[in-house]
Amino acid sequence: MDKLIIEGGKKLKGDVTVSGSKNASLPIFVATILAPGINQISNVPFLRDINTTIKVLESLGADVKGKGDVVRIDTTNISSHEATYDLVKTMRASVLVLGPLLARFGKARVSLPGGCAIGARPINLHLKGLQALGAEIVLEHGYVEARCKRLKGARINFDVSTVGGTEHLMMAAATAKGDTVLENSAREPEIVDLANFLNFMGAKIEGAGTDTINIHGVSELSAANYEVMPDRIEAGTFMIAAAMTGGDIKIRRMKLEHLDALTFKMQDAGVEITSRDGVVRVKGPKKIGSLNIKTRPYPGFPTDMQAQFMAMMCVADGASVISENIFENRFMHVSELQRFGADITVAGSTATVKGVKKLSGAPVMATDLRASASLILAGLAAEGTTEITRIYHLDRGYEAIEKKLAALGANILRVKE
Ligand code: EPU
């Protein structure tokens, strides 16, 4: 197993390029199941979750080949309709194959994902929506068994804003008979990216990015080529890295408009953020101001940036209150940040962070993907050496992060344990 060793205290300087979005690539890969043919997906990040998605597609019978950041997915010979526990437990987004398999073949058997490090994360709204579209669903032996003739359009109102649920039903409804309306839909940019891809495949989807999505079912889709959007969470993580180290960096290929909630907060905290010709410059202040945040569905403050923002508040001037409203257990990084000397108290879904003058490097353990990123950030800003173990979490979602940070002047090294 690999670990990261960071010698803190270097101000980041220079240019970094953001990779393609993990959370947009995953549903786009899955959507290729909807039609037989050869798709070319470009700007795909090289990540463990992408490999897992490729394994899922291959297990169904798809032929997948990668070259650089371009992945060619041939879905002509898909013959299996089952996603096994082994694959779904490795990456819960694998459950998204259920809807596309049903839509194309009228049957699917997909393992239930079970709990996860950051919360219970049920898929009840995915299943309720598929049932509203006419699927018959039985839960047996830990698997969802689903069958249908052709799915039928329906009006679906989500109880809570769900990214995966919205994506799942958008895919399933694309070839349903008649019209579907998804109300109280999630509005994340990754949903818009998926809708764009589906429309490239021949779907008729309008309103993605708003809370009401209208889908006019078409009789069939065809394979398509598509370039995935940039990863807004990777970009946001670099923004905080620059701010926390008092650095000055330029971030290429990011879409600043996808990160308004974070940008406004960072600007309020004294960080200089400017955008010119598609390049975003982030300059850290001498002392970061303290601020309160509440995670919310997009366009609110993203839960996927909460851990990284908390790392920044650990060295802010004063106290900040961080409320996590999306997942019930997304404070696993707190006890690790405390090992750097951070002053954090948690009560329920709220963490109070009192900024300290300096963090001090420490041996720490990564617990989930974004928690791992927060530990890197703390390590970059801390005095002395930090050693982060269990970084396989990090490899799920950040492409070559240690190489990108090293190119910005960070003293960071990946070594074999
Ligand atoms: N929820 C339900 N029932 C459902 C679906 C969701 O109660 O049927 C609840 C969840 O338990 C959670 C809330 O709704 O409390 C929001 O969950 P959502 O469905 O929006 O999350 P997701 O689709 O499982 C995606 C991202 C996450 C990101 C969340 C929220 C992917 C592959 N994953 O998860 O990304 O945190 O949206 O923005 O897109 C990450 O990249 O680190 C990550 C965890």
Residues whose N, C-alpha, C, O or C-beta is under 5 A from the ligand:
A	BS01	EPU	N23 A93 R121 P122 I123 N124 L125 H126 V160 S161 T162 V163 G164 G165 T303 D304 I326 F327 L369 R370
